């Protein structure tokens, strides 16, 4: 009897659940103002139960424990299958049916939600704390490179600004390639530092007359009188005075013309002048006939008629001499045939008939120097000095000027006597030597090294890198 009552109660509960599931509307209930603090989670509504309730036929015959309330059920309630309603309801129910009112989801407050603050993206994709030594080293290296580049830019800018000023201060107005004067100092003299007032007693007497006349001050006056330029400076220990000496091209040219100094001649100019010959400007007569065939003669040799009348050569095969007749070309002779004109002379070209050498005759020819204007093109211009005078030529000419008498425009300084030593010597000049050229001396060292020659140059001789070689 009690079992049947329980079954009826379960049937009524199932019917009520089915009716509530089919009814879309919910019972109006007042909304709570605030949820209790002890409720951990929001209970789901009955309409959100996913699975249907089982039928009454599948329920167990006996219920060992009372059913929990709907609010405390963790699992969804089963739905009952439709079944025929009972004819009579039970007089009493075992347990009261709870009111199945769904708890609504709390509405959000009206306060606006603050926008999320964007977090900065960290520089490395890994944790910075573990690799701070690596990034500190990278940043330090980058800073050092940046400072180096800035320093280089500042140095380059300062160099660009200071280079013209340094060049203007260091420029030597004496050196001018356009004037054919591209050299610097050639000779050097060394004197002991001597105070003429304190050492006046050492210069007294007839035997010290030469020393009194050749002190440093008087020697400088003599060099200036001879047209030489000088420059003085102290030695490292300041116990000696060095005097550098040089001469301009004009002064060297006058001395070379005075002593008939021989210089090298230009090869192309030699051939040109030998082919032209020399005529007198007043009457046009020949001073000397050409020694080479010029363009006009070569063009005439191509004409058979002119060649037959003017060209002669040796009769035998061993005789290789040849010559060309030079005929008069005035108005009277121009009217005559070519073979009847007056013969003025012969053009006999310079030839090595015996074939004694393979070098042409116009190479390495030297001639006396002359200051005449028409002779300047005949002299070979050296590319280092832009003049006919080499370094060794300048040294020889300067020594000639120093030894020359004052009446001829020289210095008249007896440097060889001044270099004498000993009790009978003058002891007033310590050294007299030509200056070295750094470029040529380095070439000498290289050649000696290739040939495995060992030698040592006197280190006391100063080197002036701004001047050409002394030969």
Secondary structure by P-SEA (a helix, b strand, c coil): caaaaaaaaaaaaaaaaaaaaaccccccccccccccccccbbbbccccccbbbbccccccccccccccccccccbbbbbbcccccccccccccccccccccccccccccccccccccccccccccccccccaaaaaaaaaaaaaaaaaaaaaaaaaaaaaaaaaaaaaaaccccccccccccccccbbbbbccccccccccccccccaaaaaaccaaaaaaaaaaacccbbbbbcccccbbbbbbbccaaaaaaaaaaabbbbbbbaaaaaaaaabbbbbccccccccccccccaaaaaaaacaaaaaacbbbbccccccbbbbbbbbbccccccccccccccccccccccccccccccccccbbbbbbbccccccccbbbbccccccccaaaaaaaaaaaaacccccccccccccccccccccccccccbbbbbbbaaaaaaaaaaaaaabbbbbccccccccccccccc
